[in-house]
């Protein structure tokens, strides 16, 4: 199955490659057991292991918004330059949400690998997917709907080429996660992952408009562009955002990142995280009723038109 991306390139949605968080789409490499934080695993990866960096080739590494922020800051690059140089577009697994993955070299290797001995040149800021391997986390309930509980558990991926399992080092899953810095990444990625899981629950039968896809992509990959959208378009005439929040997101990228999750939840799924101003909402309701009576437009079509109007005004502001 193929889809056209925002960028006019064709990407295969379902491929026989390794995917998000190092999990192979072939479940035969996943050990048939549920692990808890206190479960023990025997594993260690270091330059002395014969397979060192082999897992850094022929792999699809999806980047989360926090990954992009941390790596581009490490490389002293703005978002547009980083995305152009080191990533290529893709669709997030089982959704029509656009995202990016690391662009491999012509040899099929991650561009951040220096050598088999030196390893990763951005190791302390490496992507979330690299930190997880070989311990993945699963969520039994993928809908991420409000007031619905979910069961989190862990699994281990054991690939034939990996010699790390032969090392004499035993950890609990909790210790492994702490050593890899996963907990912080989970905290920063949580809102974004909830958006993705919520979208998954709808399936392909409920397609997003192209405008909504572009909004999600911008919020997920380019905080500078998102900041301009918030402060330089008519956005603040429509949405009610506290001044304290505006002061934070104007200069703090992490605060803006967390705000973007709430913004997308409100725009795409109608949550109340970011509310429309009361007077604007009242006017919109009246306009929708009138529009439905005269043109027969649905609420979805009306929302898409609103997206388009805000984007057009923002584009004008950028070129003014």
Protein Blocks (a to p, Z undefined) as FASTA:
>chain_A
ZZddfkopacdfbdcbddehhiafblklpccbdddfkbccdddddfklmkgoklmgoiac
dddfklmmmmmmmnopafklmmmmmgccdddehiabdcddddddfkopafkbmblmlmpa
klmmgcfklmmpmcdcddfblnlpghiacdddddddddfklmklmpccdddfklmmmmno
mmmmmmmmmmmmmmmmmmmmnommlccdfklmmmmmmmmmmmmlmmmmmmmmmklmmpcc
dfklmmmmmmmmklmmmmmmmmmmmmmnopakbccdfklmmmmmmmmmmmmmmnopafkl
mmmmmmmmmmmmmmmmmmZZ
